[in-house]
C-alpha cells in the first residue's frame, strides 16, 4: 500500500478535492494530510466536511495543525485575537454563512492525532525540532505543530508542512532527512502531495495549482 501525504490546505476545497480525485486510490492508498485544513481560504467548513467524509469512508488520516489548535483554544478557552487576524474571523463567518455545526467539527479537531508513523516514515504538521527534547509539549514554541526551526534527524524520513514555500516547490533537507510540502496553496501557488511506498521511498511528487475559486477576493 502506498502513502499519499498531502500538504497544508487552508480552506482550498476545490484544489484539495481535485488532488484527491485525481490521485487517491481508495483501497490501494493511505491518505495522510499534515493539518491546517482551515483558515485563509474561502471554503474552510467545506474542506473539513470533505475531510471527515474521506476519513469515514476510506483509509485517511488527518493530523492536527496549529490552526486547528488555535480554533480549539479560541472556542474552548479564551478569545485568540491573533487567530482571528490570521484567517479565523473569515472561518467563523464561513461557518455562520453555511450554518455548519461548528461544535461537531471542534470535537473532531480534538480527536485529531499529532503525527502518523511507521518504521520508516514520520509525518506531522511542523516536524520534530532539534531545539527541544519534548516536541509534544503544547505550550513550547518548538512543539510539533509550531516549530519553524531546523528539524532533528530521527532516523526516519520526516514529512511536514507549516512553513509555506512561496515558490510552490517542496523542499528536502538532507541533514534532517525531511520534506516540507507546504507549497503555499492559499497564497496562490499550489497544493503538493508526495506518494511514498511504506519504506519511505518517494514514488511521485504531485502538484495541483490553486483553483482561483479557493482564494478569489481573499488577498
N, C-alpha and C positions, 0 to 999 in steps of 0.2 A: 504494500500500500504506500502510495506517495503522500507527501505532506505539502499542502498548499498554504503558504504563510502570507497573509495579506497585511499591508501597512495601515497607517492611520487614515481613517475615512472622513471623520469630521463632518458628518451630515451630507456627504456627497452620495446620495442614494442612487442616482442613475448611473454614476460612474462605478460604484460598488456592484450594483446589480449586473451591469454589463460584464465586468471582470468575472463574476461568479458564473453567470450564464454561459460564457464562452470558454471557461477554463476548469471549472469544478466538475469532477465526475463522481457523483454520488455512488457509493459502494466500492469505489476504487481509490478515492482520496479522503484524507482527513483534512478539513479546513481549520486553520488556526488564525485568528485575527488578533493583532497585538494591542488592541484597545484604542481609546479615543474614537468611538463611534459618533460622538455628539459634538455640538458647538461649532460655530462659524459658518458652516454650510447651510443651505436652505431647507434641508429635509432631515433634521435630527430625529424627530419621532418616527418618521417612516423608516429611517435606517435602523433604528432599534427594533421596530416591529419586524422588519425583514430578517435581522439577525436572530431574533427569537424564533421565527419560523424555521430558519435553517437549522438551528440547534435542536428544535423539536423533531424535525423530520429526517435529519441526516447526521453524519459524524462531523460535528462542527463545534469548535471551542472558541469562546470569546473571552479575552483577558481584560482585566480592569486597567484602564489608563488613568492618568491624572485628572482628566476632565470628568470621567465618571465619579472619581473620588471627590472632586470639588463639588459636583452637583449633589452628591450624597451629603456632604458636610453642610452645604447651604440649606438643604431642606430638613436635615435631621438635627443639626446642632445650632448653627448661627448663620446669619446672612454673610455671604462672601462677596464683597464689592468687586474684588479682583476677578472672580469668576464671571460675574455679570458683565464686566467690561470686556472679557475675552470670549464672548460668544454666548455666555449664559443667559443674558437677557433675551437674546434672539431665540434661544432654545425654549425658554419659558413661554414666550409669545407663540412659538410654533405649536407647543403642546396645547395652549389655550385655544388657538385657532382650529386645530384638528380635533379638539375635545378627546384627546387620547388620555388614558388613565396614567398619570404620572406616577402615582403611588405604586402601581403594579411594576412599572419599569424600574423604579428605585429599589424595590425589593429584589428584582432580577440583578441589578448592579451589585447589591450586597453579596450576592451569591457568586459573583464572577471570581475566578481564581487569578492570582498574580502571575502565574507562569504555567507553562506546559513544558515537559521534558521527556526525553527517553535517554537511552545510554549514550547517545552521540550528539543530541541537539538540546539546547535550552532556549526557550522563546519567552520573552517578557515585553513589557511596554518600553522600558528605558534601559534595561540591562543591569548587570552586576557591577557596581562601581568598584574601582580599585582603592577608593578612599574610605571605605567602611568595612567593618567585619560583620555588620548586621544590616544587610540590604533590605530586610523586610520590616525594619523599624519605621512605623508610619510617620513619626514626627522628625525624621532625619532627612535633611535636604539631599543626601546622596542615596536615597532609597530607590527601590526597583521601579517606581513609577515616576520619579522626578529627576534622577541624575542626568547631567549632561557632561560628566567628566569621563576621562579615559576609563574604559572598562577593564575588568580583571580577566585574565586568561584562566578559565575554569576547567580547561581540558576537554571542553566540548565546543562545538560551533554555537555561538550565540546569535540570535536574530532579534532585533528590536526596532522600535520606531522612535517617536517622541521628539526628536530634533529634526525639523524639516530640512531636506536638501532642496534648496530652491531651484537648482538647475535640473531637477527631475531625475537625477541619477542616483541609484542606491550606492552606498559606499561600503567597501570592505576594509576593515582594519586588521592587518596581518598580526600585529602584536597581541591583540586580544582575541583573534580569530572570531570576529564579529561582523555581522552585516547590519547596517542601518537602512531600513527600507521605507522610511517616511519620506516620500518624494513629493510632498507639498501639494497634494491633490486639491486642498481647499484654497490654495493660493494660485491655482490655475495651471499647475504643471501636470500632474497625473498620479494615478494610483498604481503602486507596484506590488507584485506578489512574487515570491520565489517558490518554485516547485522543487522539492527535495525528495531523495529516497530516505529510507529510515536510518542510513548511516551518515546522513548529513551532506551527501554529495548534491550539489545544485544541478538539477536536470534542465531547468529553464528559468529565465527571468522574464516576467510578464509585465507589460506596462500598458495602461489604458489612459489615454489623455482625458483630462477632466471634462465632463459634459457641462456645457455652458449653463444649463438649467440649474445645476447644483450651486453655482456661485453668482449667477446674474444679479446685478444690483446690490451685491454684497460688499464690494470694496470701492 
